[in-house]
Amino acid sequence: MAQTTETAFFNRDLSWLKFNERILTEAGRSTVPLLERIKFLSIFSSNLDEFYRVRMPVLLALEKLSNKENNDIHIEEDLLRSANHLITRQQQQYGRILQLEIIPQLKEKQINLLYGQPFPPEIQKPVTRYFLSQVMAFLQPVYLDQETNFFPANNELYFLITLKNEHETKSVILNIPSNELPRFYKTEGENETFVVFLDDIVRFHLDRVFPLDEVLGCFSFKITRDAEIDLKDEYSGNLSDQLEKQLMKRDLGLATRFLHQPGIPPNVFEEMTKLFNLKKANRVEGGQYHNLKDLMAFPVKNDQLLNASWRKICNTDFVEKTLTAAITKKDIIIHTPFQSYDSVLRFFNEAAIDENVKEIYVTLYRVASDSKIVNALISAAKNGKKVTVLVELKARFDEANNIKWAKKMKSVGVDIIYSVTALKVHAKVALVKREIAGRMHYLGLFATGNFNESTASFYTDHILMTAHKEMLREVELLFIFLAKRIKPASADLIPFQHLLVAQFNLQQAFLQLIEREIEHARQGKPATITIKMNNLEEKVLINKLYEASQSGVKIDMFVRSICRLIPGVKGMSENITVTRIVDRYLEHGRIFIFHNEGKNDVYLGSADWMNRNIYRRIEVCFPIYDEQIKKEILEIIEIQKQDKMQAVIINDQMENVPVQTGEPAIASQLAIYQFLKNKY
């Protein structure tokens, strides 16, 4: 791995690739149920696709700059080469896991995934019937020549086919219609289940697609393009309209990867490169199959080959007739996906029909495709309540879905706010205002993850329900500000006393909380910090953690993905450990704990410590004041510190190092589930 010129920081892209390597490791573990291992292969492939769409354009641009003379831009040496080397090694490991472990083990279970194999005679008839009745309708061959205006869609699957007849040799591009049909076709043989790639069904029937030609070669390929959307900061028109136009252009962006099966004739390869503007793309030889993220829809269901199901825990504290009454008496916290998300849905449903509710405010970042929450907001508006929704249209890859819901809400009278183009609103907050006897009462939600009932089933997050008026009044002030659609002119524009809000006081507050632990350590007092987040990149905060380590503060960090902090370096970070946990659920909650002489100040929130979160987003972190809830959070974190099965330690070489211990092995997600089950 290339050495960084910034010795105090890991490279963010290489760190992210090491996280994806941890995902791949899980796919290779024999202790993980077989169908769950297939899911991890899918997640790895999906992550890598996103890397090529989002981060590879950056690496290509840096490489281009590094080749220019007299530029004064700092560029890490051999970064692109290091990334490509790491990806190649991981893809080789992927192939070994799939072909040498998973496919043979499926075969032992009488499940035959045909991977580069001919169709056995016993399935050829049903496969042909499926092709003729279902697949053939979606095939659209395009002859490759200088006159074509065809342009391969982003990340979709194609064949490059060379044909010959008595007059000429031709090249044809044929789509593999995996967007219209399932990627896998399942059929039953005499003694086993066969699973067939859609690609192979098309390949097997090329003689029916081109009956007058001889097929000389058939090579699979796909093109991955830059996914960034260019929205000018000064744009003052309809953001929704502009974004829809940009989405239409996204699939025509810069090609970052041309992934293809080996063997394409050189002259045809060069013709494709020219026609489809692939000269600057990484041209990568791959296997016969691409888009293996489709393995998430592997069509075999067998409970014995899956994780044992965990029944969602229902909070039995809600003895009041309404959730509103329960929240008014006491703060409530929900830990998804261990606990049911129904309480969150109930919060919005009750607000929609409560005659005392006058106003509802909520931020929406990633919305479920069939969102019950949005439907409750629509009902609330129809019931005469003032509903204001901040919809973040720039949530990458969810833009179209968010636009759809924004239009639907707007059509029934919901006030829709779009964030200013250069400032994403990533906060997860909701406010309900109820009028009783002429006085206004507040209820609210603060969350570490999106208000999305779909992702709540596999993201570990925390949702606080509270009637804390001072905190909720600050939320109201934030919504008033966001409605103006401007960037904050100064950090003290809103005098937040409880909430930590990016663009206002969040970074400075965290620096002060770390500084307080530094002062305690210097005075010989116990001083500890525990932080859990998805990504850690921002240098000011990392340097403050280095300073704390050097002052004797003990720092435990849980960082799922990108981590630029280098732990365990003598004289710099020897008091910092970084743990990465990968298990059946995606670790997503952000937790910040500062010892404070045993008082333990605890914050939860939406903010990772990334440059984008600190400098280009509205984020909200919120304090936990209820002592019972605080104790519960501390116990959950303590369980994660004891994880000896799913946790790895990131060392000073960026490697994922398994925890070595003679103690009884603990998988923290299972232990947390059991802890909450016993508690509730």
C-alpha positions in Angstrom: 0.0 0.0 0.0 1.3 3.4 -0.9 2.6 5.5 1.9 0.7 8.7 2.5 2.5 12.1 2.4 0.2 13.1 5.2 1.5 10.7 7.8 -1.1 11.5 10.4 -4.0 10.3 8.3 -5.1 7.3 6.4 -6.4 7.9 2.9 -10.2 8.0 2.8 -10.7 5.9 -0.3 -8.3 3.2 0.6 -9.9 3.1 4.1 -13.3 2.7 2.5 -12.0 -0.2 0.3 -10.7 -1.8 3.5 -14.2 -1.6 4.9 -15.5 -3.3 1.9 -12.9 -6.0 2.3 -14.3 -6.6 5.8 -17.7 -7.2 4.1 -16.0 -9.7 1.8 -14.4 -11.4 4.8 -17.9 -12.0 6.2 -18.9 -13.7 2.9 -16.0 -16.0 3.4 -16.7 -17.1 6.9 -17.9 -20.7 7.3 -19.8 -19.8 10.5 -22.1 -17.5 8.6 -25.2 -19.3 7.1 -24.9 -20.0 3.4 -27.6 -17.7 2.1 -26.4 -14.9 4.3 -22.9 -15.3 2.8 -24.5 -14.7 -0.6 -26.0 -11.5 0.7 -22.6 -10.3 1.8 -21.3 -11.0 -1.7 -24.1 -8.9 -3.0 -23.4 -6.0 -0.6 -19.7 -6.1 -1.6 -20.6 -5.8 -5.3 -23.1 -3.0 -4.7 -20.5 -1.1 -2.6 -17.9 -1.4 -5.2 -20.2 -0.2 -7.9 -21.0 2.9 -5.9 -17.2 3.4 -5.4 -16.7 3.5 -9.1 -19.7 5.8 -9.6 -18.8 8.3 -6.8 -15.2 8.0 -5.8 -13.3 6.8 -8.9 -14.1 10.0 -10.8 -12.2 11.8 -8.0 -9.2 9.5 -8.2 -9.1 9.9 -12.0 -9.2 13.6 -11.7 -6.4 13.5 -9.1 -4.3 11.3 -11.4 -4.8 13.8 -14.2 -3.7 16.6 -12.0 -0.6 14.7 -10.8 0.5 14.4 -14.4 0.5 18.1 -14.9 3.7 20.1 -14.3 3.9 23.1 -12.0 0.6 22.4 -10.2 0.5 23.2 -6.5 -2.2 20.7 -5.6 -1.3 18.1 -3.0 -1.8 14.7 -4.4 -1.1 11.4 -2.7 1.5 9.3 -4.5 0.2 6.3 -6.5 -3.3 6.6 -5.0 -5.1 5.3 -8.1 -2.6 2.5 -8.5 -3.1 1.5 -4.9 -6.8 1.5 -5.2 -6.8 -0.6 -8.3 -4.4 -3.0 -6.7 -6.6 -3.4 -3.7 -9.8 -3.8 -5.8 -8.1 -6.5 -8.0 -7.0 -8.5 -5.0 -10.5 -8.3 -3.5 -12.2 -9.4 -6.7 -9.9 -12.4 -6.9 -10.9 -13.3 -3.3 -14.5 -12.8 -4.3 -14.2 -15.3 -7.1 -12.5 -17.8 -4.9 -15.3 -17.5 -2.2 -18.1 -17.8 -4.8 -16.7 -20.5 -7.0 -14.7 -22.7 -4.6 -16.8 -22.4 -1.4 -20.4 -21.1 -1.9 -21.3 -22.8 -5.2 -20.0 -26.3 -4.0 -21.8 -25.9 -0.7 -25.1 -25.0 -2.5 -24.6 -28.1 -4.6 -24.4 -30.2 -1.4 -27.8 -28.8 -0.5 -29.2 -29.8 -3.9 -29.1 -26.2 -5.1 -27.2 -26.0 -8.4 -26.2 -22.5 -9.3 -25.0 -22.8 -12.9 -22.0 -20.6 -13.1 -20.3 -20.7 -16.5 -21.7 -24.2 -17.0 -23.8 -25.6 -19.8 -27.5 -26.3 -19.2 -28.2 -29.9 -18.3 -30.6 -31.5 -20.8 -33.3 -31.8 -18.1 -33.8 -28.0 -17.8 -33.4 -27.0 -21.4 -37.0 -27.2 -22.3 -38.4 -25.1 -19.4 -35.6 -22.6 -20.0 -36.5 -22.3 -23.7 -40.1 -21.8 -22.8 -39.2 -19.0 -20.4 -37.0 -17.4 -23.1 -39.7 -17.5 -25.8 -42.5 -16.3 -23.6 -40.8 -13.8 -21.3 -37.2 -12.9 -22.2 -37.4 -12.4 -26.0 -39.8 -9.5 -25.7 -37.2 -7.3 -24.0 -34.2 -8.0 -26.4 -33.0 -5.0 -28.4 -30.0 -5.8 -30.6 -28.0 -2.8 -31.9 -25.5 -3.1 -34.7 -22.2 -1.4 -33.9 -21.1 1.0 -36.5 -20.2 4.7 -36.8 -23.8 5.7 -37.5 -25.3 4.3 -34.4 -26.7 6.7 -31.8 -27.0 4.0 -29.2 -25.4 4.7 -25.8 -25.0 1.9 -23.2 -27.0 2.7 -20.0 -25.1 3.2 -16.8 -24.3 0.0 -14.9 -26.6 -2.1 -17.1 -25.6 -5.4 -18.6 -24.9 -6.1 -22.3 -23.3 -8.6 -24.6 -20.9 -7.7 -27.4 -21.6 -10.3 -30.0 -19.5 -10.9 -33.2 -21.5 -12.5 -36.1 -20.6 -13.8 -39.5 -22.6 -14.7 -42.6 -21.7 -15.3 -46.2 -21.4 -11.6 -46.9 -19.8 -9.9 -43.9 -18.7 -10.0 -40.2 -20.7 -7.8 -37.9 -20.6 -6.7 -34.3 -23.8 -6.3 -32.3 -24.6 -5.1 -28.8 -27.4 -7.0 -27.1 -29.0 -6.0 -23.9 -29.4 -8.4 -21.0 -32.8 -7.2 -19.6 -32.1 -7.6 -15.9 -34.0 -4.3 -15.2 -37.2 -5.8 -16.6 -36.8 -9.4 -15.5 -35.3 -11.2 -12.5 -31.6 -11.8 -12.8 -32.0 -15.4 -11.9 -34.4 -18.1 -13.2 -35.2 -21.0 -10.9 -36.4 -24.4 -12.2 -36.7 -27.8 -10.5 -34.8 -30.8 -11.9 -35.4 -34.4 -10.9 -33.4 -34.3 -7.7 -32.2 -30.7 -7.3 -33.1 -27.0 -7.8 -31.3 -25.3 -10.7 -30.6 -21.5 -10.6 -29.7 -20.0 -13.9 -28.4 -16.5 -14.8 -30.6 -14.5 -17.2 -27.3 -13.8 -19.0 -26.9 -17.5 -19.8 -30.5 -17.9 -20.9 -29.9 -15.1 -23.5 -26.6 -16.6 -24.5 -28.0 -20.1 -24.9 -30.6 -18.8 -27.4 -28.5 -16.5 -29.6 -29.2 -18.8 -32.6 -32.9 -17.8 -32.2 -32.0 -14.1 -32.0 -29.7 -14.2 -35.0 -31.0 -17.1 -37.1 -29.2 -16.1 -40.3 -25.8 -15.6 -38.7 -23.0 -17.7 -37.2 -22.1 -16.5 -33.7 -18.3 -16.1 -33.5 -18.1 -14.7 -30.0 -20.2 -13.4 -27.1 -18.7 -11.2 -24.4 -20.4 -9.6 -21.5 -19.7 -6.0 -20.4 -21.0 -3.1 -18.5 -20.0 0.6 -18.2 -20.0 2.5 -14.9 -20.4 6.3 -15.1 -19.9 9.2 -12.7 -22.9 9.6 -10.5 -22.3 13.2 -9.3 -24.9 15.8 -10.1 -23.9 19.4 -10.8 -26.2 21.9 -9.1 -24.8 25.4 -9.1 -24.9 27.2 -5.8 -26.4 30.3 -7.2 -29.3 28.5 -8.9 -32.5 30.2 -7.9 -35.1 28.4 -10.0 -37.2 25.4 -9.2 -34.7 22.9 -7.7 -37.0 19.9 -8.3 -37.2 20.7 -12.0 -33.4 21.2 -12.3 -32.7 18.0 -10.4 -35.0 16.0 -12.7 -33.1 17.3 -15.7 -29.8 16.4 -14.1 -31.0 12.9 -13.2 -31.8 12.3 -16.9 -28.1 13.2 -17.7 -26.6 11.1 -14.9 -26.3 8.0 -17.0 -24.4 9.9 -19.7 -21.7 11.0 -17.3 -17.9 10.4 -17.4 -17.2 6.6 -17.7 -15.1 5.5 -14.8 -15.0 1.7 -15.5 -15.4 -0.4 -18.6 -15.7 -3.9 -17.2 -15.7 -6.6 -19.8 -15.2 -10.3 -20.4 -11.8 -11.1 -21.9 -11.5 -11.9 -25.6 -13.2 -9.0 -27.3 -11.4 -8.6 -30.7 -9.0 -5.7 -30.5 -10.5 -3.8 -33.4 -14.0 -4.1 -32.0 -12.6 -3.1 -28.5 -11.1 0.1 -29.9 -14.3 0.9 -31.8 -16.4 0.6 -28.6 -13.9 2.7 -26.8 -14.2 5.5 -29.3 -18.0 5.3 -29.8 -18.8 5.3 -26.1 -16.1 7.7 -24.9 -14.2 5.1 -22.8 -10.7 6.4 -23.3 -10.4 7.7 -19.7 -12.2 4.9 -18.0 -10.5 2.0 -16.1 -10.7 -0.8 -18.7 -10.9 -3.9 -16.6 -11.1 -7.5 -17.6 -13.6 -9.3 -15.4 -15.4 -12.6 -15.4 -18.4 -13.8 -17.3 -20.9 -12.2 -15.0 -21.2 -8.6 -13.8 -23.6 -6.8 -11.4 -23.4 -9.6 -8.8 -25.1 -7.2 -6.4 -28.2 -9.0 -8.0 -27.3 -11.9 -5.7 -29.4 -10.1 -3.1 -32.4 -11.5 -5.0 -31.1 -15.1 -5.1 -34.3 -17.0 -5.7 -33.9 -19.8 -3.1 -35.6 -19.6 0.3 -34.5 -21.9 3.0 -34.7 -21.0 6.6 -32.1 -23.4 7.6 -29.5 -21.6 5.4 -30.4 -18.1 6.9 -29.8 -16.4 10.2 -32.4 -17.4 12.8 -35.0 -14.7 12.9 -35.3 -12.3 15.8 -38.8 -11.2 16.6 -39.0 -7.4 16.9 -39.2 -6.3 20.5 -42.3 -4.2 21.3 -41.9 -1.5 24.0 -44.3 -2.5 26.8 -43.9 0.9 28.6 -46.7 2.4 26.5 -49.5 1.7 28.9 -51.1 5.1 28.2 -54.0 5.3 25.8 -51.9 7.4 23.4 -48.2 7.5 22.6 -48.5 11.3 23.0 -49.5 10.8 26.7 -46.6 8.4 27.3 -44.0 10.8 25.7 -45.4 13.7 27.7 -44.7 11.8 30.9 -41.3 10.5 30.0 -38.7 10.4 27.2 -38.8 7.1 25.2 -36.0 5.6 23.1 -36.3 3.0 20.3 -33.4 1.0 19.1 -34.0 -0.3 15.6 -34.0 -2.9 14.2 -34.0 -4.8 17.5 -37.2 -3.0 18.6 -40.2 -2.5 16.4 -40.5 0.7 14.3 -44.2 0.7 14.8 -43.8 3.3 17.6 -42.4 5.8 15.1 -45.2 5.1 12.7 -47.7 5.5 15.5 -46.1 8.9 16.4 -46.9 10.3 13.0 -50.3 8.5 12.7 -51.5 9.9 16.0 -50.4 13.4 15.0 -52.3 13.1 11.8 -55.6 12.6 13.5 -55.2 14.4 16.9 -57.5 17.3 16.9 -55.2 19.2 19.2 -52.3 19.0 16.7 -52.0 22.3 14.8 -48.6 22.0 13.1 -46.1 19.2 12.1 -42.6 19.7 10.9 -40.2 17.0 9.7 -37.0 16.5 7.7 -36.9 13.7 5.1 -33.6 12.6 3.6 -34.2 9.1 2.3 -37.9 8.1 2.0 -39.2 4.6 1.8 -40.6 3.8 -1.6 -44.0 3.1 -0.1 -43.6 5.4 2.9 -46.3 5.1 5.6 -44.8 8.2 7.3 -45.4 10.3 4.2 -48.9 9.0 3.9 -49.6 10.0 7.5 -48.3 13.5 6.7 -50.6 13.7 3.7 -53.5 12.7 5.9 -52.5 15.3 8.4 -52.6 18.0 5.7 -56.0 16.8 4.5 -57.2 16.9 8.1 -56.5 20.6 8.2 -53.1 20.7 10.0 -50.2 22.8 8.9 -47.6 20.4 7.7 -44.1 21.5 6.7 -41.6 19.0 5.3 -38.0 19.7 4.5 -37.3 17.2 1.6 -33.6 16.7 0.8 -33.7 16.3 -3.0 -30.0 15.7 -3.2 -29.9 12.4 -1.3 -27.7 10.5 -3.7 -29.5 7.7 -5.6 -32.8 8.5 -3.8 -33.4 11.8 -5.7 -36.2 10.5 -8.0 -38.1 8.8 -5.1 -37.8 12.0 -3.0 -39.1 14.1 -5.9 -42.1 11.8 -6.4 -43.1 12.1 -2.7 -42.5 15.9 -2.6 -44.8 16.4 -5.5 -47.5 14.2 -4.0 -47.3 16.0 -0.6 -47.3 19.4 -2.3 -50.5 18.5 -4.3 -52.5 18.2 -1.0 -51.2 21.3 0.6 -48.1 20.2 2.5 -45.5 23.1 2.6 -42.4 21.7 0.9 -39.0 23.2 1.6 -36.0 22.2 -0.5 -32.6 22.9 1.0 -30.2 25.4 -0.5 -28.3 23.7 -3.3 -24.9 23.8 -1.6 -26.1 22.7 1.8 -27.7 19.3 2.3 -30.1 18.8 5.2 -29.1 15.5 6.7 -30.7 16.1 10.2 -33.4 13.6 11.3 -35.8 15.6 13.4 -39.6 16.0 13.7 -41.7 18.4 15.7 -45.4 18.3 16.6 -47.2 21.4 18.1 -50.4 20.7 20.0 -52.7 23.5 21.3 -54.5 22.7 24.6 -56.5 25.4 26.4 -54.8 28.1 24.5 -51.2 26.9 25.3 -48.8 25.3 22.8 -47.3 21.9 23.8 -44.4 20.3 21.9 -43.6 16.7 21.0 -40.6 15.6 18.9 -38.5 12.9 17.4 -34.7 13.0 17.2 -33.0 10.1 15.3 -29.6 8.9 14.2 -31.1 7.4 11.0 -33.7 8.4 8.4 -37.4 8.3 8.9 -37.6 5.3 6.7 -39.5 2.1 7.8 -37.7 0.0 5.1 -34.1 0.7 6.2 -35.2 0.6 9.9 -35.5 -3.2 9.5 -31.7 -3.6 9.0 -30.0 -0.4 10.1 -29.0 -0.1 13.8 -30.3 3.3 14.9 -31.7 5.2 17.9 -34.9 7.3 17.9 -35.6 9.6 20.9 -39.2 10.7 21.5 -39.4 13.6 23.9 -41.5 16.5 25.1 -38.4 18.5 26.3 -39.7 22.0 25.4 -36.3 23.8 25.3 -34.8 21.2 22.8 -37.9 21.3 20.7 -38.1 25.0 20.7 -34.6 25.0 19.2 -35.9 22.6 16.5 -38.6 25.1 15.7 -36.1 27.8 15.3 -34.0 25.6 13.0 -37.1 25.0 10.8 -37.8 28.7 10.7 -34.2 29.2 9.5 -34.4 26.4 6.9 -37.5 27.8 5.4 -35.5 30.9 4.4 -33.3 28.6 2.1 -30.1 30.5 2.9 -26.8 29.6 4.3 -26.2 30.8 7.9 -24.5 34.1 7.9 -22.8 33.5 11.2 -22.5 30.5 13.6 -24.3 32.3 16.4 -27.4 33.1 14.3 -29.4 30.7 16.5 -28.1 30.5 20.1 -28.4 26.7 20.6 -28.0 25.7 24.2 -29.0 22.0 23.9 -28.7 20.8 20.3 -25.4 20.6 18.4 -26.1 21.7 14.9 -23.6 21.7 12.0 -23.1 25.1 10.5 -23.8 26.6 13.9 -22.1 25.1 17.0 -21.6 21.3 16.3 -17.8 21.3 15.6 -17.0 23.8 18.2 -19.0 22.0 20.8 -17.3 18.7 20.2 -13.9 20.4 20.3 -14.9 21.8 23.7 -16.1 18.5 25.0 -12.8 16.8 24.0 -10.9 19.7 25.5 -12.6 19.2 28.8 -11.5 15.6 28.9 -8.0 16.8 28.1 -8.0 19.1 31.1 -9.3 16.4 33.3 -6.5 14.0 32.2 -3.9 16.7 32.8 -5.3 17.1 36.3 -4.9 13.4 36.9 -8.6 12.7 36.8 -10.2 9.8 34.9 -10.8 11.0 31.3 -12.4 8.9 28.6 -14.2 9.4 25.3 -16.3 6.8 23.4 -17.5 7.6 19.9 -19.4 5.5 17.5 -20.0 6.7 13.9 -20.1 5.5 10.3 -17.2 7.6 8.9 -14.3 9.6 10.4 -12.5 12.0 8.1 -12.4 15.6 9.3 -8.9 16.6 10.3 -9.6 19.3 12.9 -11.5 16.9 15.1 -9.1 14.0 14.4 -6.2 16.2 15.4 -8.1 17.1 18.6 -8.4 13.4 19.3 -4.7 13.0 18.8 -4.1 15.8 21.3 -6.4 14.1 23.8 -4.6 10.8 23.3 -1.2 12.5 23.9 -2.7 14.0 27.1 -3.7 10.6 28.5 -7.4 10.5 27.5 -8.5 6.9 26.8 -10.5 6.9 23.6 -12.6 4.0 22.3 -13.9 4.5 18.8 -16.3 2.4 16.7 -16.0 3.4 13.0 -17.9 1.2 10.6 -16.5 2.5 7.3 -14.1 5.3 6.4 -11.5 6.0 9.1 -8.7 8.5 8.4 -7.5 8.5 12.0 -4.5 6.2 12.5 -4.8 4.5 15.9 -2.1 3.0 18.1 0.9 5.1 17.1 3.2 5.8 19.9 3.4 9.5 20.8 0.4 10.3 18.6 -2.5 8.0 19.1 -1.4 5.2 21.4 -4.5 5.7 23.7 -6.9 5.4 20.8 -8.5 2.1 19.6 -10.7 1.8 16.6 -13.1 -1.1 16.3 -15.2 -2.1 13.2 -18.2 -4.3 13.6 -19.9 -6.1 10.7 -22.8 -8.4 11.4 -26.3 -9.2 10.2 -27.4 -5.5 10.6 -25.7 -2.4 9.3 -24.2 -0.4 12.2 -25.5 3.1 11.6 -26.2 4.9 14.9 -23.9 7.8 16.0 -23.1 8.0 19.7 -20.8 10.4 21.5 -19.9 9.8 25.2 -17.7 12.1 27.3 -16.8 10.9 30.8 -17.0 14.3 32.5 -15.8 13.1 35.9 -18.3 10.3 35.9 -21.4 12.3 34.8 -21.2 10.9 31.3 -22.5 13.4 28.8 -24.1 11.4 26.1 -25.1 12.7 22.6 -26.7 10.9 19.7 -27.3 12.3 16.3 -27.1 12.3 12.5 -23.5 13.6 12.1 -20.5 11.6 11.1 -17.2 13.4 11.3 -16.8 13.9 7.6 -15.9 17.1 5.8 -19.3 17.0 4.2 -21.2 16.6 7.5 -19.2 19.3 9.3 -18.9 21.9 6.5 -21.6 21.3 3.9 -24.7 19.9 5.8 -27.2 20.7 8.4 -26.8 18.0 11.0 -28.4 17.7 14.5 -26.9 15.9 17.5 -29.0 15.8 20.6 -28.2 15.2 24.4 -29.7 12.4 26.4 -31.0 13.9 29.6 -33.1 11.0 30.9 -30.8 9.0 33.3 -32.5 5.6 32.5 -32.0 6.1 28.8 -28.5 7.3 29.3 -27.7 4.1 31.3 -29.3 2.0 28.6 -27.0 3.6 25.9 -24.0 3.1 28.1 -24.8 -0.5 28.5 -25.3 -1.0 24.8 -21.9 0.5 24.1 -20.3 -1.6 26.8 -21.7 -4.7 25.1 -20.1 -3.6 21.8 -16.8 -3.2 23.6 -17.0 -6.8 24.5 -17.6 -8.1 20.9 -15.1 -10.9 20.2 -16.8 -12.4 17.2 -17.9 -9.7 14.7 -15.5 -7.0 15.7 -12.1 -6.3 14.2 -9.5 -3.8 15.4 -8.1 -1.4 12.8 -4.3 -1.3 13.3 -1.9 1.4 12.3 -1.5 -0.2 8.8 -5.2 0.1 8.1 -5.7 -3.7 8.4 -8.7 -5.4 9.9 -7.3 -7.4 12.7 -9.5 -10.1 14.4 -9.9 -9.7 18.1 -7.6 -12.2 19.8 -9.0 -13.4 23.1 -9.4 -16.5 25.3 -12.6 -15.1 26.8 -16.1 -16.4 25.8 -16.9 -15.1 22.4 -19.6 -12.4 22.2 -21.4 -11.2 19.1 -22.6 -7.8 20.2 -25.7 -7.5 18.0 -27.1 -10.8 19.4 -26.1 -9.7 22.9 -27.8 -6.3 22.5 -31.0 -8.0 21.2 -31.0 -10.3 24.3 -30.4 -7.3 26.6 -33.3 -5.4 25.1 -35.5 -8.4 25.1 -35.0 -8.9 28.8 -35.4 -5.3 29.5 -38.7 -4.8 27.6 
